[in-house]
Amino acid sequence: MDASSAFINPKALWDISYGMYIVTAAAEGQRNGQIVNTVFQVSAKPPIVAVSINKLNLTHECLQKGGVLAISTLEQEAPMSLIGLFGFKSGRDVDKLSQAAHRLGATGCPIVTESALSFLEGRVIGSADGGTHTVFLVEIVAADILKPGIPLTYAYYQDVKKGHASQNAPTFKEEAPRPEAPAQGQFKCGVCGYLYDPRTGDPQGHIPAGTAFEDLPEDWTCPLCGASKSDFAPQA
């Protein structure tokens, strides 16, 4: 069969498994971190992992300049506020690490310890062009367990935490409208896709269940990405 005419069903890619990590990098006095769901081991001796980073991200810039990174494996209970900080905000606008517990590693790279089960730290030894992303090969120089727990998987983040992928994620996909009718009064964040449901409110923001979107304080912000109330739109 001619490969150029082969059918590609994008849903087949959705069956690939992923984890949830915070990858941090530092270079020339600059530091940043972001959520990554594509980290995998490619060698045991020496230990080498591959990490995929969007070329537009500040973390990518830091990695190219400094060549060092740290990977923190998030626990299943990691709060959405932490995921939103590192997943939906730009390090060009916000010093993310000033808002999360971390420590310096052997390479001088910051290691996020908040809601993390373990960490890997390493030096970039190679890279490959992956279209919108660069796949960095990283030789591990330090690693340790921070605490016991269950790692956060990408499936759990989407199915249980109801999280969404950022537009710079390699797994980002346009969501088709759901066949079922949304609950009355739901509003969706136009930045990250977070859905405000008056039936549950916003416990993290001390908004009790039963609070209509219209009754939210005007300075209320999205608990996931920090977008303003005006960035939300009603669900049809």
N, C-alpha and C positions, 0 to 999 in steps of 0.2 A: 504493500500500500504506500502511496506517496505521502511522505510525512507532512508535506505542506497542506494536504487536504484532510489530515486526521482531525477528528473531533476532540476538543478539550473541554471537559466538564469541570469547571472550577470547584464544584462541590467535592470532587475527589480529593482535592488538597486539604479540605477541612478535616479529613480523618487523620492527618499527621498530628502527632502528639507534641506538646510544648510545655515548658515550665514558665515560671515568672521570676525574673531576676532584676536587681538593680546593678547596672554596670557603671563604674566611675572611672574617670581618667583625669590626669593632671599634666600640665605642660606650661613652662615659662610663666609661672605664677598664676596661671588660670586653672580652674578645676570645674568639673561638672559631672552630672550623673543622669541616667535615664533608665526607664523600664525597657527590658529586653526579653523577648520570649524565644529567641533563637540562640541557644548555647548548647554545644554538644562536644563530647570528648572524641578525639580522633586518634589518640595514641596513648599508650600506657607508660612506655619507657623510651624517651622521657614523657612525662604527662603533658599533653598538648590538647587544648580545646579550641574550637572555632566559635567566633562571635560575629553576628551580623548586625551592622550599624548603618543607618540611613546616612547618605552622604551630605544631607542638608543639616544634620544635627551638629550642635556644638561639641558633643562628645566625640564625634568623628574627627573634628578639627583637632581636638586635644590629643586624640590617639595618634594622628598622623605626625604631630609635632613631638609628643613625649614618648610614645611607644610603650607606655605602661598602662595597665588597667587592673581593676579589682571587680570581682563578681560576687554579689551577695545573694544567696538563695533565700527568697521570701518564704515565710511561714504561711500556712493556710489562713490564719487569723489576721494577717496583715490588714490594717485599716485602709479603706478606700481613699482616705485623705492622703496617706503616704503614696499610694499608687497614683493618685491624681497629681501630686506634687512632682513626681519624677516622670510621669507618663504623659501629662497634658500641659505642662508649663515649660517654657523655654529658658534655658540657662542664660540666655542673652538678656532676659528680663528679670530673672529671679535667682538669687543665690540659694539654690535648693539645699545645699549641704548645711547652711546656717539654720535650717529648720528640721534637721534630722540628726539623730545620734550617730556619730562616726568616730573613727580613729585613723591615724596614719599607719600605713603599712610599710613593709621593708623597702619598697620601691619609692616611697614618698607619696604614693597614691592614697587618697582617702578611701576607707572601707566603711560602708554603711552597716551599722550593727543593729539598728532599730528594726524590730520585727524580722530579723534574719536568723536562719538556722545555722548557716555556715558561710564561709567565704573562700574564694580562690583569688590569688594575686599572681600576676605574671607579666612577661615582656613579649611584645609583638615580634615574631620571627618571620612573618610573611603575610601576604594578603592576596586576595583575588577579587577581581571586579565582578560584582553581582548585580549589575544594572543600576537600580536605584540605591543599592546597598553595597558596602564593601564587607567582605568576609575576612576577618582578621584571624590569623593563626597565632595562638598565644601559648608560650611555654610557661607552665606554672612554676613559680619560685617559692610560694608559701601558700598554705591552706590549713584551715582548722574548723572544728565544730564550735559553734557559739552556744547552742542549746538544743535539746531534743525537741522533736515536733514533726508535723506533717508538712512537706513542701507544698506550696501553692502551685497548682497546675493552671494552665491557660483555660482548660475546660471548666474547672471549678470557678475561676474568675468570671467567665462568661455566663455559665449556667446557674450558679448559686449566688454569686455576688452581683450578677447582672451588669458586669462591666463591658466596656467596648474597647476596640482597638483604636489607637490614634491613627491619623492619616499617614504618618511616616512609618508605621509598622509594616513589616514584610507580609503580614497576614491580614492587612486591612482589606475589607470588602464592603461594598455598598449593600446595605441591608434592604431586602425586599419588604414591602409592607406585610405585616402579620395578618393572617386571615381572620383572626378573632377580633372582635371589637374591643378597643381599649376601655379601661374603666373610666367612668365619667370623672372629669376634673383633672386628668393627667396632663402634665406639661413636660416637654422634652427639651433638654439642653441642646442648642444648636452647635455647640463646640465639641462636646465629648459624647453626647447621646444619652447622658443620665436622664432617667425618667422620674420626675417627682410625682408621687402617688399620695393624694390626701388621705388615703386609708391607712398609710403607715407613717406619714409625716417625714421628719428628718431628725431622728434621735440624736445623731451626732451634733446637729446644730440646735438641739433642745427645742425642736418644733414638734409638738405633740401630735399623735395620730388624730385625724379628723380636721386638720387645719387646711382650709381651701387655699389654693395657690394665690388667689387674689388677696388673701388675708396675711400672707407672708410679709415680714418687714421689708421695706424697700431696699435696705442694705443687705438683705439675705443673698448669699452666693451659692453656686453649685457646690455641693460637698465633695465632688470628685475633682473638678478642674478649676473651681474658683470663678467661673463665669458669672456675670451679673444676672439679676432677675429678668432684665430686658432681653437677654439672649435666649430665653425660653419661649417656646411656641406651644399652643394647645394641640393635643392629639385629636385628629379628626375622627 
